[in-house]
């Protein structure tokens, strides 16, 4: 899979993103999106709790989330949960009402 790295800015927050040339779609770091939308100080905990809640409700969203290596703050490439825009729209209610508008 050929990819291009990018940093997207959402409300002055950085969101790591990868463009998949073959599939022609963006993949966004779920943790970064949560951090940008909730302004919380524990986005990993928020995502963990949300995945558990979605699983209990019968949602398959968390099972369909991909994993890609992205540059971490320390510069190392680390695997992180990623979602495309469609997946983020499906889960936007728990995050922030403007997520759909901002990712288009």
C-alpha positions in Angstrom: 0.0 0.0 0.0 1.6 3.3 -1.1 0.9 6.0 1.4 1.7 9.7 1.9 2.0 11.2 5.4 0.3 14.4 6.4 -0.6 16.4 9.4 -4.1 17.9 9.4 -5.0 20.8 11.6 -8.4 20.8 13.4 -9.1 23.7 15.7 -5.4 24.3 16.2 -4.7 20.6 17.0 -2.6 18.3 15.0 -4.2 15.1 13.6 -1.9 12.6 12.0 -3.2 11.3 8.6 -2.1 9.0 5.9 -3.3 9.1 2.2 -3.7 5.7 0.7 -3.0 6.2 -3.0 -4.5 2.8 -4.1 -7.7 3.2 -2.2 -7.8 7.0 -2.6 -8.8 7.7 1.0 -7.4 9.4 4.0 -6.8 7.5 7.3 -6.7 9.5 10.5 -5.3 8.7 13.9 -8.3 8.0 16.1 -6.4 9.1 19.2 -5.5 12.4 17.6 -9.1 13.0 16.5 -10.4 12.3 20.0 -7.8 14.7 21.5 -8.7 17.4 19.0 -12.5 17.1 19.5 -12.7 16.5 23.2 -9.8 18.6 24.5 -9.4 15.8 27.0 -6.1 15.0 28.6 -6.6 11.2 28.3 -7.6 10.4 24.7 -6.3 6.8 24.9 -8.6 6.1 27.9 -11.5 7.8 26.2 -11.0 5.6 23.1 -10.6 2.5 25.2 -13.9 3.2 27.0 -15.7 4.1 23.8 -14.6 0.9 22.1 -15.9 -1.1 25.1 -19.2 0.8 25.0 -19.6 0.3 21.2 -18.9 -3.4 21.5 -21.5 -3.8 24.3 -24.0 -2.0 22.1 -23.3 -4.4 19.2 -21.5 -1.9 17.0 -18.9 -3.4 14.7 -17.1 0.0 14.3 -14.3 -0.8 16.8 -13.7 -4.1 15.1 -13.3 -2.5 11.7 -10.8 0.1 12.8 -7.4 -0.4 11.1 -3.9 -0.2 12.5 -1.1 1.7 10.7 2.3 2.9 11.7 2.5 6.7 12.1 5.2 9.0 13.5 4.7 9.5 17.2 5.7 12.6 19.1 9.2 11.1 19.7 9.6 10.6 16.0 9.4 6.8 16.1 6.9 5.0 13.9 4.3 3.3 16.1 1.1 1.4 15.3 -2.0 3.3 16.1 -5.7 2.9 15.5 -6.8 4.7 12.3 -10.2 5.3 10.7 -11.2 6.7 7.4 -13.6 9.7 7.2 -16.7 7.4 6.8 -15.8 5.5 10.0 -15.3 8.8 11.8 -18.7 10.1 10.6 -20.3 6.9 11.9 -18.8 7.5 15.4 -18.9 11.3 15.4 -21.7 11.6 18.0 -19.5 10.5 20.9 -16.7 13.0 19.8 -18.1 16.3 18.7 -20.9 17.6 16.4 -18.6 19.3 14.0 -16.4 16.3 13.1 -18.2 15.6 9.8 -18.0 19.2 8.6 -14.3 19.4 9.5 -13.1 16.2 7.8 -14.6 16.9 4.4 
